[in-house]
Amino acid sequence: MKKLQVFLLSLCLWTPCSAQGPHSVVSYNIRYAARGDTGPRQWRQRCDQVADYLHRSGATLIGLQEALNHQLSDLKKGLSGFQFVGVGRDDGKERGEFSPIFYDPKTWELDAKQSGTFWLSESPEKPGSMSWGNEIPRICTWARFIDNGGKGLYLYNTHWDHRSQASRVKSAQLIAQMIQKRQHPNDPYLVIGDFNATTENPAILSLMDLAQVTTFQENQKASFNHWKPLLEEGLRIDHVFTSKGVKATTLAVEANGDPVGSDHHPVILRGLRFESREVK
């Protein structure tokens, strides 16, 4: 029995059950709890389905979009042990949609001094601020996490405007500027979220250039599903972008049930490994 225990321990140290990686990261627009959504589209009908998918995904970092405060409370119950950072976009507290980042504290330590939310506007520190043609506030929530091996990783989770192309272009520029200002410049980073733009949109191309990020291009599936359960060929508007120093196995758009859990499919990056090196 003792030999078996030693063998299992050594196996864990040499396989992905090690808490140091690889990791999985999910971006999921869960659809806000709209009063006009009826039947299976009601949040109370979808909540357990969304939480179950996030649990089964094995992701230790989760970026959500369109999450209202009471939806976050529901999901925290389904994601036992997970914590999140983020604020409501309307007042910087609890009002309006969040773009929260959930994380597993058994795997990640939050660098509390390196986290926050900024508004995609000419006044990024002002809650509820709007610029560039968008008629509702848009935000980016960000945080630095340290894994069990002591390596740092920044995550930026955003939701761009659905109508104003000018806003999307300016949002790309602002996020790139914020990334450049990060306190630990040699830490890699991820930029994830609902961008309301495909990989052919000039705003996305600008983000990839200015922020120096890449993404998987092959075999794309549409991530906005119009409440239809099947995956369809097409360009996604939900993305997970990675900086230099980040390696991954796969990026996939995944279906979540029939009826679906949201009007977006989740996007998951699996096999994430990264390196960070502090400037001396």
C-alpha positions in Angstrom: 0.0 0.0 0.0 2.8 2.4 0.9 4.5 1.8 -2.5 1.2 2.5 -4.3 0.8 5.8 -2.4 4.3 6.8 -3.4 3.7 5.9 -7.0 0.5 7.9 -7.1 2.2 10.9 -5.6 5.0 10.7 -8.1 2.5 10.4 -10.9 0.7 13.5 -9.8 3.9 15.5 -9.7 4.6 14.6 -13.3 1.2 15.0 -14.9 -1.3 17.9 -15.2 -2.8 17.2 -11.8 0.0 19.5 -10.6 -1.5 22.8 -9.6 1.2 24.6 -11.6 -0.4 23.8 -14.9 -1.4 23.4 -17.5 -4.4 25.6 -17.0 -7.7 26.2 -18.8 -9.3 29.6 -19.3 -12.9 30.3 -20.3 -14.6 33.4 -21.8 -18.4 33.2 -21.7 -21.0 35.9 -22.4 -23.8 34.4 -20.2 -26.5 36.8 -21.4 -27.9 39.2 -18.8 -31.1 38.3 -17.0 -33.5 40.1 -19.3 -37.1 40.5 -18.2 -38.2 39.8 -21.8 -36.5 36.4 -21.9 -39.1 33.7 -21.4 -39.2 29.9 -21.1 -35.8 28.2 -21.3 -34.2 31.6 -21.9 -35.0 32.8 -18.4 -32.0 33.1 -16.2 -33.5 30.9 -13.5 -33.9 28.2 -16.2 -30.3 28.6 -17.4 -28.4 29.3 -14.2 -27.5 25.7 -13.2 -26.6 24.8 -16.8 -24.1 27.7 -17.0 -22.6 26.9 -13.6 -22.4 23.2 -14.5 -20.5 23.9 -17.7 -18.1 26.2 -16.0 -17.5 23.5 -13.3 -17.1 20.7 -15.9 -14.7 22.8 -18.0 -12.0 22.5 -15.4 -11.1 26.1 -16.0 -9.4 27.9 -13.1 -9.7 31.3 -14.7 -13.1 32.4 -16.0 -14.1 35.7 -17.7 -17.8 36.4 -18.0 -19.7 39.1 -19.7 -23.2 40.6 -19.2 -23.3 39.3 -15.7 -25.7 41.2 -13.3 -25.0 41.2 -9.6 -27.6 38.6 -8.7 -26.4 36.3 -11.5 -22.9 36.4 -9.9 -24.4 35.4 -6.6 -26.1 32.5 -8.2 -22.9 31.4 -10.0 -20.8 31.6 -6.8 -23.1 29.0 -5.3 -22.4 26.7 -8.3 -18.7 27.5 -8.4 -18.0 26.5 -4.8 -14.7 27.9 -3.6 -14.2 30.3 -6.5 -13.8 34.0 -6.0 -14.1 36.9 -8.4 -13.0 40.5 -9.1 -15.1 43.0 -10.9 -17.7 45.8 -10.5 -20.9 46.9 -12.2 -20.3 49.1 -15.2 -23.0 51.7 -14.3 -21.7 52.9 -10.9 -18.4 51.0 -10.3 -20.1 49.0 -7.5 -23.1 46.7 -8.1 -25.3 48.4 -10.7 -25.3 47.2 -14.3 -23.5 44.5 -16.1 -20.1 43.1 -14.8 -17.2 41.7 -16.8 -16.0 39.7 -13.8 -13.0 37.3 -13.5 -13.6 34.2 -11.5 -10.6 32.4 -10.2 -9.8 29.3 -8.2 -7.8 30.4 -5.1 -6.4 26.9 -4.8 -4.5 27.5 -8.0 -4.1 31.3 -8.2 -3.3 34.0 -5.7 -4.8 37.4 -6.6 -2.4 40.3 -6.6 -4.8 42.6 -4.9 -2.8 45.7 -5.7 -2.8 44.8 -9.4 -6.5 44.5 -10.2 -9.4 46.8 -11.1 -11.8 47.9 -13.7 -11.5 50.7 -16.2 -14.1 52.2 -18.5 -13.7 52.2 -22.3 -14.0 55.9 -22.6 -11.9 59.1 -22.6 -12.3 59.0 -18.7 -11.3 55.4 -18.0 -11.4 55.9 -14.2 -14.9 57.4 -14.1 -17.6 54.9 -13.5 -20.4 54.9 -16.1 -18.4 57.1 -18.5 -19.1 56.8 -22.2 -17.3 58.0 -25.3 -16.7 57.3 -29.0 -20.3 56.8 -30.0 -21.4 54.0 -27.5 -24.7 54.6 -25.8 -24.0 52.3 -22.8 -20.9 52.0 -20.6 -18.3 49.5 -21.7 -15.6 48.2 -19.4 -12.5 46.0 -19.0 -11.8 44.2 -15.7 -8.2 43.1 -15.1 -6.1 41.4 -12.5 -2.7 39.9 -12.0 -2.6 36.3 -10.7 0.3 34.3 -9.3 0.2 30.5 -9.8 1.5 28.0 -7.3 4.9 28.0 -9.0 5.2 31.8 -8.3 4.7 32.9 -11.9 2.6 36.0 -12.6 -0.1 36.3 -15.3 -2.3 39.2 -16.2 -5.9 38.7 -17.4 -7.9 41.4 -19.1 -11.6 40.7 -19.6 -13.7 43.0 -21.7 -17.0 43.6 -23.5 -16.8 46.0 -26.5 -19.6 48.0 -27.9 -22.0 46.3 -30.3 -22.8 49.2 -32.6 -20.0 51.8 -32.6 -16.9 50.8 -34.7 -15.2 53.9 -33.5 -15.6 52.8 -29.9 -14.2 49.4 -30.8 -11.1 50.9 -32.4 -10.5 53.3 -29.5 -11.1 50.5 -27.0 -8.4 48.5 -28.6 -6.0 51.4 -28.3 -6.9 52.0 -24.6 -6.5 48.3 -23.6 -3.1 48.2 -25.3 -2.1 51.3 -23.4 -3.2 49.8 -20.1 -1.3 46.6 -20.8 1.8 48.6 -21.5 1.5 50.3 -18.1 1.3 47.1 -16.1 3.6 47.1 -13.0 5.2 43.7 -13.9 6.2 44.3 -17.6 7.7 40.8 -18.0 4.6 39.0 -17.0 2.6 37.5 -19.9 -1.1 38.3 -20.3 -4.4 37.2 -21.8 -7.0 39.5 -23.3 -10.4 37.8 -23.4 -14.1 38.7 -23.8 -16.9 39.5 -26.1 -15.5 42.0 -28.6 -18.5 42.2 -30.9 -16.0 41.9 -33.7 -14.5 39.1 -35.7 -10.8 38.5 -36.5 -11.4 40.3 -39.8 -12.5 43.6 -38.1 -9.9 46.4 -38.1 -10.4 47.0 -34.4 -9.4 43.4 -33.7 -6.4 43.6 -36.0 -5.4 46.8 -34.3 -5.6 45.2 -30.8 -3.5 42.3 -32.0 -0.9 44.6 -33.3 -0.8 47.2 -30.5 -1.1 44.7 -27.7 1.1 42.2 -29.4 -1.3 39.3 -28.9 -2.2 36.3 -31.1 -5.0 33.9 -31.3 -5.9 30.6 -33.0 -7.2 31.2 -36.5 -7.9 27.7 -37.8 -11.3 26.0 -37.9 -13.2 28.9 -36.4 -16.8 28.4 -35.2 -19.3 31.2 -34.7 -19.6 32.1 -31.0 -22.8 34.1 -31.2 -25.4 31.4 -31.6 -28.8 33.2 -31.8 -30.1 30.8 -29.1 -29.4 27.8 -31.4 -27.6 24.9 -29.8 -25.4 23.6 -32.7 -22.0 24.9 -33.6 -21.8 26.5 -37.0 -19.0 27.5 -39.3 -18.2 31.2 -39.1 -16.0 33.8 -37.4 -16.3 34.2 -33.6 -16.8 37.5 -31.9 -15.7 36.1 -28.5 -12.0 35.7 -28.2 -9.0 34.6 -26.1 -5.9 36.4 -27.1 -2.4 35.4 -25.8 0.8 37.4 -25.4 4.3 36.2 -26.0 5.4 33.7 -23.4 2.0 31.9 -23.4 1.6 28.5 -24.9 -1.6 26.5 -25.2 -2.9 23.2 -26.6 -6.2 24.2 -28.1 -8.7 27.0 -28.4 -12.3 25.9 -29.0 -15.8 27.2 -29.2 -18.0 24.8 -27.3 -21.7 24.1 -27.3 -23.5 24.1 -23.9 -26.7 22.2 -24.0 -30.0 22.1 -25.9 -31.7 24.5 -25.1 -28.5 26.5 -24.9 -27.2 28.2 -21.7 -26.8 31.6 -23.4 -27.1 33.3 -26.8 -23.3 32.9 -26.9 -21.2 29.8 -26.9 -18.3 29.7 -24.4 -14.8 29.9 -25.7 -12.1 27.8 -23.9 -8.3 27.8 -24.0 -6.8 24.5 -22.8 -3.3 23.5 -22.0 -2.2 27.0 -21.0 1.4 27.2 -19.9 3.4 30.4 -19.4 6.6 31.9 -18.2 7.3 35.2 -16.4 10.5 36.9 -15.5 10.9 39.9 -13.3 13.1 42.8 -14.4 16.1 43.0 -12.0 
